Amino acid sequence: MKVLVLNCGSSSIKYQLIDTENKEALAKGMIERIGMSSAILTHIPAGKEKIRIVGEILDHTIAIEYVVAVLMSKNHGIIKDKSEIDAVGHRVVHGGETFSGSVLITKDVMRALKDNIELAPLHNPPNIRGIEAAIKHLPKTPQCGVFDTSFHVKMPPRAYLYGIPYKLYKRYKIRRYGFHGTSHRFVSKRAAELMGKPIQELKIITAHLGNGASMAAIDKGQSIDTSMGFTPLEGLLMGTRSGDLDPSIVTYIMGKEGLSISEANTLLNKHSGLVGISGESSDMREIEQAMNDGDKKSKYAFDVFTYRIKKYIGAYTAAMGGLDVVVFTGGIGENSVPVRKAICENMEFFGIELDDKANSSVAGECEITTKNSKVKVFKIPTNEELVIAMDTDKIVSKLKS
């Protein structure tokens, strides 16, 4: 089955056309600066040269038209007709408590997605616009939604409830939702395969570390806790997000600086985290370089980032009553040797014995602990698009059977 995977943001669309039979991307690309006269389409067909097109793309409907057209292009395409696209899989950030798994998109599902806009006002609207645009251009093609939150929906109440009046949870659905679900699901399953054991026998901690970062405690294949919460702001220190902090800090700063709710939200989401502490950058590569050059604040940022991850490993091990595997993924998790080393060092008492040579390997997927390490640690490149494609394949195949 050929599945077109779409990840629609407010001004961008990432796409891949995936052959689910051999689990390979036939083409991938991205449209940036949607809504501007200088929008950019980058298209990379498998086995062919990358192309770049600059032009006016005013909305998501036009953008999806461009995507379908370039996939059928005589010189740069990989299909002859859009009927070759068997299904479309959409990344949807927030499914609330409504969706515990991936679904075929229907009118009822669309209504539920719109009902959840309040929970993800920045992400769900462009996701919905992308779905509507895809339906317009591929009206006879089944469309499926795969949710960032659904992997975490079955967490126990002790993990998802906050210490606020219970009636506020019931009234406004204020609870821990968690995000990066497709990534945590993919790398945990892949780790089990590398271990040669059923995932139902393993206690796994996954660390998706990028500009946005989160961790998950996965016991017997089920997420029982995760670091992001009601929004993606909670948890680890991130590129521009504060992560965990005393709630009173927010009202204190608002009073001292005279900030509105919107300005406080921007402070915590856009000007905090690595960039906030270092004053230099939200990019871990630049943080590491500045730290090596003797910049004290960059060292603080690096230390806070890695220290919080180490604390979460301890907490999640206690929550699961043991630990078999730790997985690093995401841009930082996959590529930063110093980050992985700082997190895993002095953890021998915990059963983690880092292999420095393996940790320094540039190989995409590998174990980075010694043969004697009781807890195995892997770095595994994530593949959220493949998860979306395979879920879509499974849903659509049932329709045809």
C-alpha positions in Angstrom: 0.0 0.0 0.0 1.2 3.5 -0.8 0.4 5.9 2.0 0.9 9.6 1.9 1.9 10.8 5.3 1.2 14.5 6.1 2.4 16.5 9.1 0.7 19.9 8.8 1.9 22.9 10.8 0.6 26.5 10.7 3.0 27.5 7.9 4.6 24.3 6.8 3.8 20.8 5.6 6.1 17.8 5.9 5.2 14.8 3.7 6.3 11.3 2.8 4.9 8.8 0.4 5.6 5.4 2.0 5.4 1.9 0.5 4.1 0.0 3.6 5.0 -3.4 2.0 8.8 -2.7 2.2 8.5 0.1 4.7 10.4 2.5 2.5 9.8 6.2 1.6 9.3 6.6 -2.1 9.6 10.3 -1.8 9.7 12.9 1.0 9.7 16.7 1.2 8.5 19.8 2.9 6.7 23.0 2.1 7.7 26.0 4.1 6.4 29.6 4.5 2.8 28.8 3.5 0.9 32.0 3.2 3.7 33.9 1.6 4.7 34.7 -2.0 8.1 33.1 -1.4 7.0 29.7 -0.1 9.5 26.9 -0.6 8.8 23.3 -1.7 11.7 20.9 -1.2 11.1 17.5 -2.8 13.3 14.4 -2.5 12.2 11.4 -4.7 14.0 8.2 -3.9 16.9 7.6 -6.3 16.5 11.0 -7.9 17.9 14.5 -7.4 16.4 16.8 -4.8 14.5 19.8 -6.2 13.6 23.1 -4.8 10.7 25.3 -6.0 9.9 28.8 -4.8 6.5 30.3 -5.4 3.3 31.7 -4.0 1.5 29.2 -1.8 -1.2 31.0 0.1 -2.9 28.2 2.1 -2.9 24.5 2.9 -5.3 23.7 0.1 -2.9 25.0 -2.5 0.0 23.4 -0.6 -1.5 19.9 -0.8 -2.2 20.5 -4.5 1.5 21.2 -4.9 2.4 18.0 -3.0 0.1 15.8 -5.1 1.4 17.5 -8.3 5.1 17.0 -7.6 4.5 13.4 -6.7 3.0 12.9 -10.2 5.6 15.1 -11.9 7.0 13.5 -15.1 10.6 14.5 -14.2 10.5 14.4 -10.4 7.5 12.3 -9.4 7.2 8.6 -8.4 3.6 7.9 -9.3 1.6 8.5 -12.6 -1.8 9.2 -11.1 -3.1 10.3 -7.7 -5.2 7.1 -7.7 -2.0 5.3 -6.8 -2.1 6.9 -3.4 -4.0 4.3 -1.5 -4.5 6.3 1.7 -3.5 9.4 3.6 -2.2 9.3 7.1 -2.3 12.6 9.1 -0.3 13.4 12.2 -2.7 15.0 14.7 -1.2 16.5 17.8 -4.1 16.2 20.3 -6.8 13.6 20.5 -7.7 14.5 24.1 -9.4 11.6 26.0 -11.5 10.9 22.9 -9.0 8.8 20.9 -7.0 5.9 22.4 -5.7 4.9 19.0 -5.5 5.8 15.3 -8.8 6.2 13.5 -10.4 6.5 10.1 -11.4 10.1 9.6 -15.2 10.6 9.4 -17.5 13.5 9.9 -17.8 12.5 13.6 -14.1 12.4 14.0 -13.7 15.8 12.4 -16.2 17.2 14.9 -14.2 15.6 17.8 -11.0 17.1 16.5 -12.6 20.6 16.4 -13.8 20.0 19.9 -10.2 19.4 21.0 -8.9 22.6 19.5 -9.1 24.2 23.0 -6.6 21.7 24.2 -4.1 22.4 21.4 -4.9 25.8 19.9 -1.6 26.1 18.1 -1.4 22.6 16.6 -4.8 21.1 16.0 -6.2 23.9 13.7 -3.4 23.4 11.0 -3.7 19.7 11.4 -7.5 20.0 10.6 -6.8 22.4 7.7 -4.4 19.8 6.3 -7.0 17.0 6.6 -9.7 19.2 4.9 -7.2 20.1 2.1 -6.3 16.4 1.5 -10.0 15.4 1.4 -10.6 18.1 -1.2 -7.8 16.9 -3.5 -8.1 13.2 -2.8 -11.9 12.8 -2.1 -12.0 9.1 -2.8 -8.9 8.3 -0.8 -9.3 7.0 2.8 -7.9 9.5 5.4 -6.7 8.4 8.8 -5.6 10.3 11.9 -2.7 9.3 14.1 -2.5 11.1 17.4 0.6 12.2 19.4 -1.4 11.8 22.6 -3.1 8.4 22.0 -0.1 6.3 23.2 -0.4 7.9 26.6 -4.2 7.9 27.0 -4.3 4.7 29.1 -1.9 6.0 31.8 -3.3 5.3 35.3 -5.1 8.2 37.2 -2.2 8.4 39.6 0.0 9.5 36.7 -2.3 11.8 34.8 -4.2 13.6 37.6 -2.9 17.0 38.9 -3.2 18.2 42.5 -6.0 20.6 41.6 -9.7 20.2 42.5 -11.0 17.1 40.8 -14.0 19.0 39.5 -11.7 21.1 37.3 -10.4 17.9 35.7 -14.0 16.8 35.0 -15.1 20.3 33.8 -12.1 21.3 31.6 -10.3 17.9 31.1 -7.1 19.3 32.8 -4.9 16.2 33.0 -1.5 14.9 31.8 -1.8 14.0 28.1 1.8 13.6 27.0 3.1 14.0 23.4 5.6 12.5 21.0 3.6 9.3 21.3 4.4 7.9 17.9 8.1 8.3 18.5 8.0 6.7 22.0 5.9 3.8 20.5 8.3 3.3 17.6 11.6 3.3 19.5 10.3 1.2 22.4 9.1 -1.5 20.0 12.4 -1.3 18.1 14.4 -1.7 21.3 12.4 -4.8 22.1 13.3 -6.2 18.7 17.0 -5.4 19.2 16.8 -7.2 22.6 15.2 -10.2 21.0 12.4 -10.1 23.6 8.7 -9.5 23.6 8.0 -5.9 24.6 5.5 -7.3 27.2 8.4 -8.6 29.2 10.4 -5.3 29.3 10.5 -2.1 31.4 11.6 0.6 29.0 12.4 4.3 29.4 12.4 6.3 26.1 13.9 9.7 25.8 12.9 11.8 22.8 15.4 14.6 22.9 15.1 17.5 20.4 14.1 21.1 20.5 11.0 19.6 22.1 11.9 16.8 24.6 10.0 14.3 26.5 10.4 10.9 28.3 8.1 8.0 28.8 8.0 5.0 31.2 6.8 2.0 29.2 5.9 -1.1 31.1 5.0 -4.2 29.1 4.4 -2.0 26.0 2.1 0.5 27.8 3.0 4.1 28.6 2.4 4.4 32.3 3.8 7.9 32.7 5.4 10.6 30.5 7.1 13.9 31.2 5.0 16.3 29.1 1.7 17.1 30.6 -1.5 19.1 29.8 0.7 20.9 27.3 4.2 20.2 25.8 5.6 22.8 28.3 5.9 20.5 31.3 8.8 18.1 32.0 12.4 18.3 30.7 14.3 21.5 29.9 13.9 22.1 26.1 15.2 24.3 23.4 13.0 27.3 24.3 10.6 25.8 26.9 11.1 25.9 30.6 9.9 22.5 31.5 9.2 21.8 35.2 9.1 24.8 37.5 7.3 26.0 40.6 3.9 27.4 39.5 4.3 30.4 41.8 7.2 31.6 39.6 4.8 32.4 36.8 2.6 34.7 38.9 5.6 36.2 40.6 7.2 37.1 37.3 3.9 38.4 35.9 3.6 40.7 38.9 7.2 41.9 38.8 7.4 42.4 35.0 3.8 43.4 34.4 3.2 40.6 31.9 -0.1 39.6 30.5 -1.2 35.9 30.3 -0.1 35.9 26.6 3.3 37.4 27.4 3.9 35.0 30.2 3.0 32.1 27.9 5.4 33.4 25.3 8.2 33.8 28.0 7.8 30.1 29.1 7.4 28.6 25.6 9.7 30.8 23.5 12.4 32.4 25.6 13.2 29.9 28.3 14.9 26.5 28.3 18.4 26.2 26.8 18.2 29.6 25.2 16.9 31.2 28.4 19.7 29.9 30.7 22.5 30.2 28.2 21.4 33.5 26.7 23.0 32.2 23.5 21.1 29.5 21.6 18.4 26.8 21.7 20.6 24.5 19.6 22.5 21.9 21.7 25.3 21.8 19.2 25.9 25.5 19.8 25.5 25.1 23.6 28.2 22.4 23.6 30.6 24.5 21.5 30.1 27.5 23.8 30.5 25.3 26.8 33.8 23.9 25.4 34.9 27.5 24.8 34.4 28.2 28.5 31.0 29.9 28.5 29.6 29.4 32.1 25.9 29.9 31.3 26.1 27.4 28.4 27.5 24.9 30.9 24.6 25.6 33.3 22.2 25.0 30.5 23.8 21.7 29.5 24.0 20.5 33.1 20.3 21.3 33.9 19.2 19.6 30.7 21.1 16.3 31.4 20.5 16.4 35.2 16.7 16.5 34.7 16.8 13.5 32.3 18.9 11.5 34.8 16.3 12.4 37.5 13.5 11.2 35.4 15.3 7.9 34.7 15.4 7.3 38.5 11.8 8.3 39.0 10.5 6.2 36.2 12.5 3.2 37.3 10.9 3.5 40.7 7.5 3.8 39.1 7.9 0.7 37.1 9.7 -1.3 39.8 12.7 -1.9 37.6 14.4 -1.1 34.4 15.6 -3.2 31.4 16.2 -0.7 28.6 16.8 3.1 28.0 16.4 4.5 24.5 17.7 7.8 23.2 16.1 9.3 20.1 15.4 12.6 18.5 17.9 15.1 17.1 19.9 15.5 20.4 19.3 12.0 21.6 20.6 10.4 18.4 23.5 12.8 17.7 24.9 14.2 21.0 27.7 12.0 22.4 28.3 14.4 25.4 24.6 14.5 26.3 24.3 10.7 26.4 27.6 10.4 28.3 26.6 13.0 30.9 23.3 11.2 31.5 24.7 7.7 31.8 27.9 8.3 33.7 28.1 7.3 37.3 25.1 5.0 36.8 26.9 1.7 37.3 25.0 1.3 40.6 21.9 1.5 38.6 23.0 -1.3 36.2 24.1 1.1 33.4 27.6 0.7 32.2 28.4 3.0 29.3 30.7 1.9 26.5 32.4 5.1 25.5 33.6 3.7 22.1 30.1 2.6 21.2 28.6 5.9 22.4 31.0 7.8 20.1 29.9 5.7 17.1 28.3 7.5 14.3 26.1 4.5 13.4 22.5 5.3 13.3 21.2 2.5 15.5 23.3 0.8 18.1 23.7 -0.3 21.7 26.0 2.0 23.7 26.4 0.0 26.9 28.9 -2.8 27.7 28.2 -6.5 27.4 28.1 -6.7 31.2 25.6 -3.8 31.6 22.5 -5.1 33.3 20.4 -2.3 31.8 20.8 -1.9 28.0 21.0 1.6 26.5 20.3 2.2 22.8 20.3 5.1 20.4 17.6 4.5 17.8 16.6 7.0 15.1 12.9 7.5 15.4 10.5 7.1 12.4 7.2 8.7 13.3 6.1 8.8 9.6 6.5 5.0 9.3 4.3 4.5 12.4 1.6 6.8 10.9 1.8 4.9 7.5 1.6 1.4 9.1 -1.3 2.5 11.3 -3.1 3.8 8.3 -2.4 0.7 6.3 -3.9 -1.4 9.1 -7.1 0.7 9.3 -7.6 0.8 5.5 -6.8 -2.9 5.0 -9.7 -3.7 7.4 -12.0 -1.6 5.3 -11.2 -3.7 2.3 -11.4 -7.1 3.9 
